[in-house]
Amino acid sequence: MEQAPKEKKQRILSGIQPSGTPSLGNYIGAMRNWKLLEDQYDCLYMIADLHAITVRQEPAKLRAQSIQLLALLLAIGLDPEKNVLFFQSHVPQHAQIGWLLNCYTYMGEMSRMTQFKDKSAKHADNINCGLFTYPILMAGDILLYQANLVPVGHDQTQHLEICRDIATRVNGVYGNVFTVPEGYYPKVGARVMSLQEPTRKMSKSDPDDCFISILDTPDAIRRKYRRAVTDSDAEIRFDPAAKPGVSNLLSILCALTGEPMDALVERLSGKGYGELKSAVTEATVETLSPIQARFNQVMGDKAYLESVYRTGAQRAGILAERTLAKLMKKIGFIAK
Ligand code: AQP
């Protein structure tokens, strides 16, 4: 009997920088959604170590954080056979395409990037060119794999737009080189804000009391939420503009438990901030404990970790080279 042709899965590429231990924001906004995609899509997940050096990194720490991040991806349940898990620096085509795409991107486009403005304010002593051209490297990351979809937090929308602009521009000059990717915004995946400055996003490279790390102990989690900034009117209400601190705790709680915001606010109405903080502490500990247990197991097996990243680099490299060679030929370089 004739078999129906297998439908080709859409491809997904996403990444995370080893610039610290992932925050609860990285987990809610990105990592946990990755697991949900592995059956339906052809997924590549990259540890973006080339991106991480746009900010000065201590070499030993960068190595430790990179391995730790790989172990965490496995600990959240990503299957290294279904997904391609790799270090960006192990696939040299990323740096190569980064240069090529630099020549198809305008200074004005990069100057508009809000993350550049934020990060250059934060790292005023090291406003390097990599920080400025970061979105071009990111565009290359995505386009190398002809990704159809890119799951990103809302903080990355602007970078995805520039990637689409670059892809369309190159396609306009040379014909069909790149798949123009779409953003994939998971239904649940709120933007998690800093515990100390709740109008800014939670970041793993911020001071320790601003963020919950995936590897924080229950005591540290309790302490950080206890000190989290709220306000003085003592009313539990979801209103990010007027009550950013309380609203952030509420949306973390919703994201972790799946409870709808209206129901949560009604359940907590008339209660104090202490109760809200206890509830969010409990939900966070409950979510992170099993991940931490698996993380400790995986970290104990160095040979396994090595085999995962070596295989990942091989699989990613084959796909990346295909696109790079095509682009180089179109531009007019002599084939090797
Ligand atoms: N606070 C957040 N809320 C929701 N999603 C978030 N993401 C990051 N912070 C939040 C999402 O996590 C993915 C990986 O991010 P990244 O590590 O590549 O870079 P980033 O966005 O710069 O993350 P950090 O934690 O803020 O890193 P540092 O401190 O090094 O700059 C992305 O999909 C992002 O949307």
Residues whose N, C-alpha, C, O or C-beta is under 5 A from the ligand:
A	BS01	AQP	G15 I16 Q17 S19 G25 N26 G29 A30 P151 V152 G153 H154 D155 Q156 A190 R191 V192 M193 K201 M202 S203 K204 S205 D206
